[in-house]
């Protein structure tokens, strides 16, 4: 096996502790700052900025409402 093939065959494994929680915390911080928000949800007259992808991942109803 040549050096190029050996390099391509190598795998890098990384462990990121609490990855899910870290992602959720980051998305929430972005939401609070209004970063990357692409939709607003209005509840009882109060508007909340949100990430369309996060809403769609949380409830099938949002998928139906937010579909293009």
N, CA, C, O and CB atoms as a CASP TS submission, in Angstrom:
PFRMAT TS
TARGET T0000
AUTHOR 0000-0000-0000
METHOD Language model
MODEL 1
PARENT N/A
ATOM      1  N   UNK     1       0.856  -1.175   0.000  1.00  0.00           N
ATOM      2  CA  UNK     1       0.000   0.000   0.000  1.00  0.00           C
ATOM      3  C   UNK     1       0.901   1.237   0.000  1.00  0.00           C
ATOM      4  O   UNK     1       1.834   1.324   0.799  1.00  0.00           O
ATOM      5  CB  UNK     1      -0.974  -0.001   1.234  1.00  0.00           C
ATOM      6  N   UNK     2       0.624   2.200  -0.900  1.00  0.00           N
ATOM      7  CA  UNK     2       1.407   3.421  -0.980  1.00  0.00           C
ATOM      8  C   UNK     2       1.078   4.365   0.168  1.00  0.00           C
ATOM      9  O   UNK     2       0.101   4.169   0.891  1.00  0.00           O
ATOM     10  CB  UNK     2       1.169   4.113  -2.312  1.00  0.00           C
ATOM     11  N   UNK     3       1.917   5.402   0.326  1.00  0.00           N
ATOM     12  CA  UNK     3       1.717   6.356   1.429  1.00  0.00           C
ATOM     13  C   UNK     3       0.373   7.072   1.305  1.00  0.00           C
ATOM     14  O   UNK     3      -0.303   7.292   2.310  1.00  0.00           O
ATOM     15  CB  UNK     3       2.859   7.389   1.460  1.00  0.00           C
ATOM     16  N   UNK     4      -0.022   7.441   0.076  1.00  0.00           N
ATOM     17  CA  UNK     4      -1.303   8.133  -0.109  1.00  0.00           C
ATOM     18  C   UNK     4      -2.459   7.236   0.322  1.00  0.00           C
ATOM     19  O   UNK     4      -3.384   7.700   0.990  1.00  0.00           O
ATOM     20  CB  UNK     4      -1.482   8.564  -1.583  1.00  0.00           C
ATOM     21  N   UNK     5      -2.418   5.961  -0.050  1.00  0.00           N
ATOM     22  CA  UNK     5      -3.475   5.031   0.347  1.00  0.00           C
ATOM     23  C   UNK     5      -3.485   4.837   1.861  1.00  0.00           C
ATOM     24  O   UNK     5      -4.554   4.766   2.467  1.00  0.00           O
ATOM     25  CB  UNK     5      -3.294   3.676  -0.359  1.00  0.00           C
ATOM     26  N   UNK     6      -2.315   4.753   2.474  1.00  0.00           N
ATOM     27  CA  UNK     6      -2.234   4.583   3.924  1.00  0.00           C
ATOM     28  C   UNK     6      -2.818   5.793   4.630  1.00  0.00           C
ATOM     29  O   UNK     6      -3.529   5.645   5.623  1.00  0.00           O
ATOM     30  CB  UNK     6      -0.781   4.360   4.366  1.00  0.00           C
ATOM     31  N   UNK     7      -2.529   6.984   4.134  1.00  0.00           N
ATOM     32  CA  UNK     7      -3.068   8.198   4.745  1.00  0.00           C
ATOM     33  C   UNK     7      -4.580   8.231   4.628  1.00  0.00           C
ATOM     34  O   UNK     7      -5.266   8.585   5.587  1.00  0.00           O
ATOM     35  CB  UNK     7      -2.461   9.445   4.095  1.00  0.00           C
ATOM     36  N   UNK     8      -5.108   7.869   3.476  1.00  0.00           N
ATOM     37  CA  UNK     8      -6.556   7.884   3.274  1.00  0.00           C
ATOM     38  C   UNK     8      -7.248   6.834   4.138  1.00  0.00           C
ATOM     39  O   UNK     8      -8.416   6.998   4.490  1.00  0.00           O
ATOM     40  CB  UNK     8      -6.888   7.650   1.800  1.00  0.00           C
ATOM     41  N   UNK     9      -6.551   5.771   4.480  1.00  0.00           N
ATOM     42  CA  UNK     9      -7.152   4.698   5.261  1.00  0.00           C
ATOM     43  C   UNK     9      -7.200   5.022   6.750  1.00  0.00           C
ATOM     44  O   UNK     9      -7.900   4.345   7.502  1.00  0.00           O
ATOM     45  CB  UNK     9      -6.390   3.412   5.044  1.00  0.00           C
ATOM     46  N   UNK    10      -6.476   6.035   7.186  1.00  0.00           N
ATOM     47  CA  UNK    10      -6.451   6.380   8.598  1.00  0.00           C
ATOM     48  C   UNK    10      -7.753   7.053   9.002  1.00  0.00           C
ATOM     49  O   UNK    10      -8.373   7.770   8.217  1.00  0.00           O
ATOM     50  CB  UNK    10      -5.261   7.290   8.909  1.00  0.00           C
ATOM     51  N   UNK    11      -8.146   6.809  10.223  1.00  0.00           N
ATOM     52  CA  UNK    11      -9.373   7.396  10.754  1.00  0.00           C
ATOM     53  C   UNK    11      -9.039   8.204  11.989  1.00  0.00           C
ATOM     54  O   UNK    11      -8.248   7.780  12.831  1.00  0.00           O
ATOM     55  CB  UNK    11     -10.423   6.304  11.079  1.00  0.00           C
ATOM     56  N   UNK    12      -9.643   9.361  12.088  1.00  0.00           N
ATOM     57  CA  UNK    12      -9.478  10.204  13.262  1.00  0.00           C
ATOM     58  C   UNK    12     -10.733  10.091  14.108  1.00  0.00           C
ATOM     59  O   UNK    12     -11.838  10.330  13.621  1.00  0.00           O
ATOM     60  CB  UNK    12      -9.198  11.684  12.865  1.00  0.00           C
ATOM     61  N   UNK    13     -10.571   9.732  15.355  1.00  0.00           N
ATOM     62  CA  UNK    13     -11.702   9.664  16.269  1.00  0.00           C
ATOM     63  C   UNK    13     -11.521  10.719  17.343  1.00  0.00           C
ATOM     64  O   UNK    13     -10.441  10.880  17.911  1.00  0.00           O
ATOM     65  CB  UNK    13     -11.837   8.250  16.896  1.00  0.00           C
ATOM     66  N   UNK    14     -12.610  11.438  17.608  1.00  0.00           N
ATOM     67  CA  UNK    14     -12.579  12.462  18.644  1.00  0.00           C
ATOM     68  C   UNK    14     -13.741  12.222  19.585  1.00  0.00           C
ATOM     69  O   UNK    14     -14.834  11.843  19.164  1.00  0.00           O
ATOM     70  CB  UNK    14     -12.640  13.893  18.033  1.00  0.00           C
ATOM     71  N   UNK    15     -13.494  12.445  20.845  1.00  0.00           N
ATOM     72  CA  UNK    15     -14.572  12.368  21.820  1.00  0.00           C
ATOM     73  C   UNK    15     -14.839  13.784  22.312  1.00  0.00           C
ATOM     74  O   UNK    15     -13.942  14.468  22.805  1.00  0.00           O
ATOM     75  CB  UNK    15     -14.215  11.402  23.009  1.00  0.00           C
ATOM     76  N   UNK    16     -16.079  14.204  22.169  1.00  0.00           N
ATOM     77  CA  UNK    16     -16.464  15.534  22.621  1.00  0.00           C
ATOM     78  C   UNK    16     -17.479  15.348  23.740  1.00  0.00           C
ATOM     79  O   UNK    16     -18.646  15.060  23.477  1.00  0.00           O
ATOM     80  CB  UNK    16     -17.051  16.406  21.445  1.00  0.00           C
ATOM     81  N   UNK    17     -17.043  15.509  24.990  1.00  0.00           N
ATOM     82  CA  UNK    17     -17.951  15.303  26.117  1.00  0.00           C
ATOM     83  C   UNK    17     -19.139  16.260  26.052  1.00  0.00           C
ATOM     84  O   UNK    17     -18.992  17.437  25.723  1.00  0.00           O
ATOM     85  CB  UNK    17     -17.205  15.483  27.442  1.00  0.00           C
ATOM     86  N   UNK    18     -20.306  15.732  26.369  1.00  0.00           N
ATOM     87  CA  UNK    18     -21.533  16.542  26.422  1.00  0.00           C
ATOM     88  C   UNK    18     -21.802  17.290  25.120  1.00  0.00           C
ATOM     89  O   UNK    18     -22.254  18.435  25.145  1.00  0.00           O
ATOM     90  CB  UNK    18     -21.446  17.537  27.564  1.00  0.00           C
ATOM     91  N   UNK    19     -21.532  16.658  23.995  1.00  0.00           N
ATOM     92  CA  UNK    19     -21.688  17.307  22.697  1.00  0.00           C
ATOM     93  C   UNK    19     -23.112  17.822  22.491  1.00  0.00           C
ATOM     94  O   UNK    19     -23.303  18.961  22.064  1.00  0.00           O
ATOM     95  CB  UNK    19     -21.318  16.339  21.579  1.00  0.00           C
ATOM     96  N   UNK    20     -24.106  16.995  22.790  1.00  0.00           N
ATOM     97  CA  UNK    20     -25.500  17.399  22.610  1.00  0.00           C
ATOM     98  C   UNK    20     -25.853  18.626  23.425  1.00  0.00           C
ATOM     99  O   UNK    20     -26.472  19.563  22.920  1.00  0.00           O
ATOM    100  CB  UNK    20     -26.423  16.266  22.981  1.00  0.00           C
ATOM    101  N   UNK    21     -25.459  18.618  24.687  1.00  0.00           N
ATOM    102  CA  UNK    21     -25.735  19.772  25.547  1.00  0.00           C
ATOM    103  C   UNK    21     -24.998  21.019  25.069  1.00  0.00           C
ATOM    104  O   UNK    21     -25.540  22.123  25.121  1.00  0.00           O
ATOM    105  CB  UNK    21     -25.343  19.461  26.992  1.00  0.00           C
ATOM    106  N   UNK    22     -23.771  20.844  24.608  1.00  0.00           N
ATOM    107  CA  UNK    22     -22.995  21.988  24.114  1.00  0.00           C
ATOM    108  C   UNK    22     -23.664  22.615  22.897  1.00  0.00           C
ATOM    109  O   UNK    22     -23.733  23.838  22.781  1.00  0.00           O
ATOM    110  CB  UNK    22     -21.561  21.556  23.762  1.00  0.00           C
ATOM    111  N   UNK    23     -24.152  21.781  22.000  1.00  0.00           N
ATOM    112  CA  UNK    23     -24.833  22.290  20.806  1.00  0.00           C
ATOM    113  C   UNK    23     -26.084  23.055  21.204  1.00  0.00           C
ATOM    114  O   UNK    23     -26.327  24.156  20.708  1.00  0.00           O
ATOM    115  CB  UNK    23     -25.193  21.137  19.845  1.00  0.00           C
ATOM    116  N   UNK    24     -26.878  22.476  22.098  1.00  0.00           N
ATOM    117  CA  UNK    24     -28.110  23.148  22.521  1.00  0.00           C
ATOM    118  C   UNK    24     -27.822  24.474  23.216  1.00  0.00           C
ATOM    119  O   UNK    24     -28.523  25.460  22.990  1.00  0.00           O
ATOM    120  CB  UNK    24     -28.911  22.242  23.451  1.00  0.00           C
ATOM    121  N   UNK    25     -26.798  24.501  24.056  1.00  0.00           N
ATOM    122  CA  UNK    25     -26.428  25.753  24.727  1.00  0.00           C
ATOM    123  C   UNK    25     -26.003  26.810  23.710  1.00  0.00           C
ATOM    124  O   UNK    25     -26.376  27.977  23.828  1.00  0.00           O
ATOM    125  CB  UNK    25     -25.292  25.507  25.741  1.00  0.00           C
ATOM    126  N   UNK    26     -25.231  26.403  22.725  1.00  0.00           N
ATOM    127  CA  UNK    26     -24.768  27.332  21.697  1.00  0.00           C
ATOM    128  C   UNK    26     -25.945  27.851  20.866  1.00  0.00           C
ATOM    129  O   UNK    26     -26.029  29.048  20.595  1.00  0.00           O
ATOM    130  CB  UNK    26     -23.728  26.651  20.785  1.00  0.00           C
ATOM    131  N   UNK    27     -26.842  26.967  20.465  1.00  0.00           N
ATOM    132  CA  UNK    27     -28.016  27.392  19.700  1.00  0.00           C
ATOM    133  C   UNK    27     -28.882  28.350  20.505  1.00  0.00           C
ATOM    134  O   UNK    27     -29.404  29.322  19.960  1.00  0.00           O
ATOM    135  CB  UNK    27     -28.842  26.178  19.270  1.00  0.00           C
ATOM    136  N   UNK    28     -29.036  28.085  21.790  1.00  0.00           N
ATOM    137  CA  UNK    28     -29.842  28.971  22.624  1.00  0.00           C
ATOM    138  C   UNK    28     -29.174  30.339  22.768  1.00  0.00           C
ATOM    139  O   UNK    28     -29.849  31.367  22.723  1.00  0.00           O
ATOM    140  CB  UNK    28     -30.070  28.342  24.009  1.00  0.00           C
ATOM    141  N   UNK    29     -27.865  30.352  22.937  1.00  0.00           N
ATOM    142  CA  UNK    29     -27.144  31.629  23.036  1.00  0.00           C
ATOM    143  C   UNK    29     -27.284  32.421  21.735  1.00  0.00           C
ATOM    144  O   UNK    29     -27.485  33.635  21.761  1.00  0.00           O
ATOM    145  CB  UNK    29     -25.645  31.387  23.359  1.00  0.00           C
ATOM    146  N   UNK    30     -27.178  31.736  20.610  1.00  0.00           N
ATOM    147  CA  UNK    30     -27.376  32.401  19.322  1.00  0.00           C
ATOM    148  C   UNK    30     -28.789  32.965  19.227  1.00  0.00           C
ATOM    149  O   UNK    30     -28.983  34.086  18.758  1.00  0.00           O
ATOM    150  CB  UNK    30     -27.111  31.424  18.158  1.00  0.00           C
ATOM    151  N   UNK    31     -29.763  32.201  19.665  1.00  0.00           N
ATOM    152  CA  UNK    31     -31.157  32.646  19.631  1.00  0.00           C
ATOM    153  C   UNK    31     -31.344  33.887  20.489  1.00  0.00           C
ATOM    154  O   UNK    31     -31.986  34.848  20.066  1.00  0.00           O
ATOM    155  CB  UNK    31     -32.096  31.527  20.106  1.00  0.00           C
ATOM    156  N   UNK    32     -30.784  33.869  21.693  1.00  0.00           N
ATOM    157  CA  UNK    32     -30.920  35.014  22.595  1.00  0.00           C
ATOM    158  C   UNK    32     -30.295  36.278  22.011  1.00  0.00           C
ATOM    159  O   UNK    32     -30.760  37.388  22.270  1.00  0.00           O
ATOM    160  CB  UNK    32     -30.282  34.699  23.939  1.00  0.00           C
ATOM    161  N   UNK    33     -29.236  36.097  21.221  1.00  0.00           N
ATOM    162  CA  UNK    33     -28.570  37.231  20.576  1.00  0.00           C
ATOM    163  C   UNK    33     -29.194  37.576  19.224  1.00  0.00           C
ATOM    164  O   UNK    33     -28.796  38.543  18.575  1.00  0.00           O
ATOM    165  CB  UNK    33     -27.090  36.928  20.395  1.00  0.00           C
ATOM    166  N   UNK    34     -30.171  36.780  18.810  1.00  0.00           N
ATOM    167  CA  UNK    34     -30.816  37.012  17.517  1.00  0.00           C
ATOM    168  C   UNK    34     -29.983  36.581  16.325  1.00  0.00           C
ATOM    169  O   UNK    34     -30.256  36.985  15.195  1.00  0.00           O
ATOM    170  CB  UNK    34     -31.147  38.453  17.377  1.00  0.00           C
ATOM    171  N   UNK    35     -28.966  35.761  16.570  1.00  0.00           N
ATOM    172  CA  UNK    35     -28.088  35.307  15.496  1.00  0.00           C
ATOM    173  C   UNK    35     -28.671  34.097  14.782  1.00  0.00           C
ATOM    174  O   UNK    35     -29.099  33.137  15.423  1.00  0.00           O
ATOM    175  CB  UNK    35     -26.706  34.973  16.046  1.00  0.00           C
ATOM    176  N   UNK    36     -28.687  34.143  13.479  1.00  0.00           N
ATOM    177  CA  UNK    36     -29.100  33.028  12.624  1.00  0.00           C
ATOM    178  C   UNK    36     -30.562  32.630  12.796  1.00  0.00           C
ATOM    179  O   UNK    36     -30.977  31.585  12.295  1.00  0.00           O
ATOM    180  CB  UNK    36     -28.234  31.839  12.901  1.00  0.00           C
ATOM    181  N   UNK    37     -31.341  33.438  13.489  1.00  0.00           N
ATOM    182  CA  UNK    37     -32.765  33.153  13.647  1.00  0.00           C
ATOM    183  C   UNK    37     -33.455  33.462  12.324  1.00  0.00           C
ATOM    184  O   UNK    37     -33.206  34.499  11.708  1.00  0.00           O
ATOM    185  CB  UNK    37     -33.392  33.985  14.825  1.00  0.00           C
ATOM    186  N   UNK    38     -34.317  32.557  11.900  1.00  0.00           N
ATOM    187  CA  UNK    38     -34.967  32.759  10.616  1.00  0.00           C
ATOM    188  C   UNK    38     -36.489  32.667  10.696  1.00  0.00           C
ATOM    189  O   UNK    38     -37.167  32.594   9.671  1.00  0.00           O
ATOM    190  CB  UNK    38     -34.455  31.753   9.629  1.00  0.00           C
ATOM    191  N   UNK    39     -37.019  32.672  11.916  1.00  0.00           N
ATOM    192  CA  UNK    39     -38.469  32.610  12.100  1.00  0.00           C
ATOM    193  C   UNK    39     -38.810  33.200  13.465  1.00  0.00           C
ATOM    194  O   UNK    39     -37.989  33.181  14.382  1.00  0.00           O
ATOM    195  CB  UNK    39     -38.994  31.138  11.978  1.00  0.00           C
ATOM    196  N   UNK    40     -40.011  33.718  13.588  1.00  0.00           N
ATOM    197  CA  UNK    40     -40.508  34.180  14.889  1.00  0.00           C
ATOM    198  C   UNK    40     -41.760  33.396  15.234  1.00  0.00           C
ATOM    199  O   UNK    40     -42.607  33.147  14.376  1.00  0.00           O
ATOM    200  CB  UNK    40     -40.801  35.715  14.877  1.00  0.00           C
ATOM    201  N   UNK    41     -41.870  33.013  16.483  1.00  0.00           N
ATOM    202  CA  UNK    41     -43.052  32.321  16.986  1.00  0.00           C
ATOM    203  C   UNK    41     -43.760  33.298  17.914  1.00  0.00           C
ATOM    204  O   UNK    41     -43.144  33.864  18.817  1.00  0.00           O
ATOM    205  CB  UNK    41     -42.679  30.968  17.728  1.00  0.00           C
ATOM    206  N   UNK    42     -45.046  33.492  17.690  1.00  0.00           N
ATOM    207  CA  UNK    42     -45.820  34.415  18.515  1.00  0.00           C
ATOM    208  C   UNK    42     -46.741  33.600  19.415  1.00  0.00           C
ATOM    209  O   UNK    42     -47.553  32.803  18.945  1.00  0.00           O
ATOM    210  CB  UNK    42     -46.638  35.416  17.634  1.00  0.00           C
ATOM    211  N   UNK    43     -46.596  33.820  20.729  1.00  0.00           N
ATOM    212  CA  UNK    43     -47.416  33.137  21.733  1.00  0.00           C
ATOM    213  C   UNK    43     -48.043  34.201  22.618  1.00  0.00           C
ATOM    214  O   UNK    43     -47.346  34.961  23.290  1.00  0.00           O
ATOM    215  CB  UNK    43     -46.568  32.119  22.582  1.00  0.00           C
ATOM    216  N   UNK    44     -49.357  34.243  22.610  1.00  0.00           N
ATOM    217  CA  UNK    44     -50.106  35.213  23.420  1.00  0.00           C
ATOM    218  C   UNK    44     -49.570  36.632  23.253  1.00  0.00           C
ATOM    219  O   UNK    44     -49.400  37.365  24.228  1.00  0.00           O
ATOM    220  CB  UNK    44     -50.057  34.816  24.894  1.00  0.00           C
ATOM    221  N   UNK    45     -49.308  37.004  22.013  1.00  0.00           N
ATOM    222  CA  UNK    45     -48.861  38.359  21.720  1.00  0.00           C
ATOM    223  C   UNK    45     -47.374  38.612  21.886  1.00  0.00           C
ATOM    224  O   UNK    45     -46.902  39.705  21.573  1.00  0.00           O
ATOM    225  CB  UNK    45     -49.585  39.290  22.572  1.00  0.00           C
ATOM    226  N   UNK    46     -46.632  37.641  22.366  1.00  0.00           N
ATOM    227  CA  UNK    46     -45.183  37.797  22.547  1.00  0.00           C
ATOM    228  C   UNK    46     -44.453  37.050  21.427  1.00  0.00           C
ATOM    229  O   UNK    46     -44.713  35.871  21.188  1.00  0.00           O
ATOM    230  CB  UNK    46     -44.733  37.267  23.951  1.00  0.00           C
ATOM    231  N   UNK    47     -43.548  37.737  20.750  1.00  0.00           N
ATOM    232  CA  UNK    47     -42.782  37.129  19.663  1.00  0.00           C
ATOM    233  C   UNK    47     -41.445  36.611  20.185  1.00  0.00           C
ATOM    234  O   UNK    47     -40.749  37.291  20.939  1.00  0.00           O
ATOM    235  CB  UNK    47     -42.558  38.144  18.520  1.00  0.00           C
ATOM    236  N   UNK    48     -41.108  35.413  19.773  1.00  0.00           N
ATOM    237  CA  UNK    48     -39.844  34.778  20.143  1.00  0.00           C
ATOM    238  C   UNK    48     -39.093  34.428  18.864  1.00  0.00           C
ATOM    239  O   UNK    48     -39.633  33.745  17.994  1.00  0.00           O
ATOM    240  CB  UNK    48     -40.080  33.502  21.026  1.00  0.00           C
ATOM    241  N   UNK    49     -37.847  34.895  18.744  1.00  0.00           N
ATOM    242  CA  UNK    49     -37.022  34.514  17.606  1.00  0.00           C
ATOM    243  C   UNK    49     -36.623  33.059  17.777  1.00  0.00           C
ATOM    244  O   UNK    49     -36.431  32.576  18.894  1.00  0.00           O
ATOM    245  CB  UNK    49     -35.767  35.431  17.478  1.00  0.00           C
ATOM    246  N   UNK    50     -36.501  32.367  16.648  1.00  0.00           N
ATOM    247  CA  UNK    50     -36.186  30.941  16.725  1.00  0.00           C
ATOM    248  C   UNK    50     -35.426  30.496  15.480  1.00  0.00           C
ATOM    249  O   UNK    50     -35.352  31.208  14.478  1.00  0.00           O
ATOM    250  CB  UNK    50     -37.472  30.110  16.892  1.00  0.00           C
ATOM    251  N   UNK    51     -34.870  29.301  15.578  1.00  0.00           N
ATOM    252  CA  UNK    51     -34.202  28.642  14.464  1.00  0.00           C
ATOM    253  C   UNK    51     -35.198  27.653  13.862  1.00  0.00           C
ATOM    254  O   UNK    51     -35.655  26.732  14.538  1.00  0.00           O
ATOM    255  CB  UNK    51     -32.873  27.922  14.924  1.00  0.00           C
ATOM    256  N   UNK    52     -35.526  27.848  12.604  1.00  0.00           N
ATOM    257  CA  UNK    52     -36.488  26.985  11.911  1.00  0.00           C
ATOM    258  C   UNK    52     -36.105  25.502  12.031  1.00  0.00           C
ATOM    259  O   UNK    52     -36.973  24.661  12.265  1.00  0.00           O
ATOM    260  CB  UNK    52     -36.581  27.384  10.429  1.00  0.00           C
ATOM    261  N   UNK    53     -34.835  25.182  11.876  1.00  0.00           N
ATOM    262  CA  UNK    53     -34.385  23.790  11.932  1.00  0.00           C
ATOM    263  C   UNK    53     -34.617  23.179  13.309  1.00  0.00           C
ATOM    264  O   UNK    53     -34.993  22.012  13.415  1.00  0.00           O
ATOM    265  CB  UNK    53     -32.906  23.699  11.568  1.00  0.00           C
ATOM    266  N   UNK    54     -34.394  23.959  14.365  1.00  0.00           N
ATOM    267  CA  UNK    54     -34.605  23.451  15.726  1.00  0.00           C
ATOM    268  C   UNK    54     -36.085  23.194  15.959  1.00  0.00           C
ATOM    269  O   UNK    54     -36.456  22.166  16.526  1.00  0.00           O
ATOM    270  CB  UNK    54     -34.060  24.445  16.779  1.00  0.00           C
ATOM    271  N   UNK    55     -36.931  24.122  15.525  1.00  0.00           N
ATOM    272  CA  UNK    55     -38.374  23.921  15.678  1.00  0.00           C
ATOM    273  C   UNK    55     -38.829  22.686  14.909  1.00  0.00           C
ATOM    274  O   UNK    55     -39.582  21.866  15.434  1.00  0.00           O
ATOM    275  CB  UNK    55     -39.147  25.163  15.195  1.00  0.00           C
ATOM    276  N   UNK    56     -38.374  22.554  13.674  1.00  0.00           N
ATOM    277  CA  UNK    56     -38.778  21.414  12.854  1.00  0.00           C
ATOM    278  C   UNK    56     -38.305  20.094  13.449  1.00  0.00           C
ATOM    279  O   UNK    56     -38.976  19.072  13.303  1.00  0.00           O
ATOM    280  CB  UNK    56     -38.236  21.567  11.442  1.00  0.00           C
ATOM    281  N   UNK    57     -37.159  20.110  14.115  1.00  0.00           N
ATOM    282  CA  UNK    57     -36.653  18.886  14.739  1.00  0.00           C
ATOM    283  C   UNK    57     -37.425  18.521  15.997  1.00  0.00           C
ATOM    284  O   UNK    57     -37.373  17.379  16.453  1.00  0.00           O
ATOM    285  CB  UNK    57     -35.185  19.040  15.071  1.00  0.00           C
ATOM    286  N   UNK    58     -38.144  19.494  16.560  1.00  0.00           N
ATOM    287  CA  UNK    58     -38.798  19.247  17.843  1.00  0.00           C
ATOM    288  C   UNK    58     -40.235  18.758  17.726  1.00  0.00           C
ATOM    289  O   UNK    58     -40.705  18.026  18.597  1.00  0.00           O
ATOM    290  CB  UNK    58     -38.776  20.490  18.654  1.00  0.00           C
ATOM    291  N   UNK    59     -40.941  19.146  16.669  1.00  0.00           N
ATOM    292  CA  UNK    59     -42.360  18.785  16.557  1.00  0.00           C
ATOM    293  C   UNK    59     -42.744  18.641  15.090  1.00  0.00           C
ATOM    294  O   UNK    59     -42.356  19.463  14.260  1.00  0.00           O
ATOM    295  CB  UNK    59     -43.256  19.845  17.248  1.00  0.00           C
ATOM    296  N   UNK    60     -43.498  17.610  14.774  1.00  0.00           N
ATOM    297  CA  UNK    60     -43.973  17.413  13.406  1.00  0.00           C
ATOM    298  C   UNK    60     -44.882  18.565  12.975  1.00  0.00           C
ATOM    299  O   UNK    60     -44.943  18.895  11.791  1.00  0.00           O
ATOM    300  CB  UNK    60     -44.718  16.072  13.284  1.00  0.00           C
ATOM    301  N   UNK    61     -45.581  19.170  13.921  1.00  0.00           N
ATOM    302  CA  UNK    61     -46.450  20.302  13.585  1.00  0.00           C
ATOM    303  C   UNK    61     -45.645  21.465  13.005  1.00  0.00           C
ATOM    304  O   UNK    61     -46.105  22.152  12.093  1.00  0.00           O
ATOM    305  CB  UNK    61     -47.225  20.768  14.827  1.00  0.00           C
ATOM    306  N   UNK    62     -44.445  21.680  13.537  1.00  0.00           N
ATOM    307  CA  UNK    62     -43.600  22.745  13.000  1.00  0.00           C
ATOM    308  C   UNK    62     -43.117  22.399  11.590  1.00  0.00           C
ATOM    309  O   UNK    62     -42.998  23.280  10.739  1.00  0.00           O
ATOM    310  CB  UNK    62     -42.399  22.995  13.927  1.00  0.00           C
ATOM    311  N   UNK    63     -42.843  21.135  11.348  1.00  0.00           N
ATOM    312  CA  UNK    63     -42.457  20.727   9.994  1.00  0.00           C
ATOM    313  C   UNK    63     -43.560  21.107   9.016  1.00  0.00           C
ATOM    314  O   UNK    63     -43.293  21.663   7.951  1.00  0.00           O
ATOM    315  CB  UNK    63     -42.174  19.199   9.930  1.00  0.00           C
ATOM    316  N   UNK    64     -44.789  20.805   9.383  1.00  0.00           N
ATOM    317  CA  UNK    64     -45.922  21.116   8.509  1.00  0.00           C
ATOM    318  C   UNK    64     -46.100  22.619   8.336  1.00  0.00           C
ATOM    319  O   UNK    64     -46.378  23.086   7.232  1.00  0.00           O
ATOM    320  CB  UNK    64     -47.205  20.504   9.066  1.00  0.00           C
ATOM    321  N   UNK    65     -45.943  23.375   9.407  1.00  0.00           N
ATOM    322  CA  UNK    65     -46.118  24.827   9.339  1.00  0.00           C
ATOM    323  C   UNK    65     -44.994  25.528   8.585  1.00  0.00           C
ATOM    324  O   UNK    65     -45.231  26.521   7.897  1.00  0.00           O
ATOM    325  CB  UNK    65     -46.215  25.393  10.731  1.00  0.00           C
ATOM    326  N   UNK    66     -43.787  25.023   8.711  1.00  0.00           N
ATOM    327  CA  UNK    66     -42.615  25.724   8.192  1.00  0.00           C
ATOM    328  C   UNK    66     -42.143  25.231   6.832  1.00  0.00           C
ATOM    329  O   UNK    66     -41.187  25.773   6.278  1.00  0.00           O
ATOM    330  CB  UNK    66     -41.499  25.602   9.161  1.00  0.00           C
ATOM    331  N   UNK    67     -42.794  24.217   6.291  1.00  0.00           N
ATOM    332  CA  UNK    67     -42.376  23.688   4.990  1.00  0.00           C
ATOM    333  C   UNK    67     -42.587  24.726   3.898  1.00  0.00           C
ATOM    334  O   UNK    67     -43.588  25.443   3.893  1.00  0.00           O
ATOM    335  CB  UNK    67     -43.148  22.401   4.655  1.00  0.00           C
ATOM    336  N   UNK    68     -41.634  24.800   2.971  1.00  0.00           N
ATOM    337  CA  UNK    68     -41.764  25.788   1.875  1.00  0.00           C
ATOM    338  C   UNK    68     -42.925  25.462   0.948  1.00  0.00           C
ATOM    339  O   UNK    68     -43.168  26.189  -0.016  1.00  0.00           O
ATOM    340  CB  UNK    68     -40.467  25.854   1.061  1.00  0.00           C
TER
END
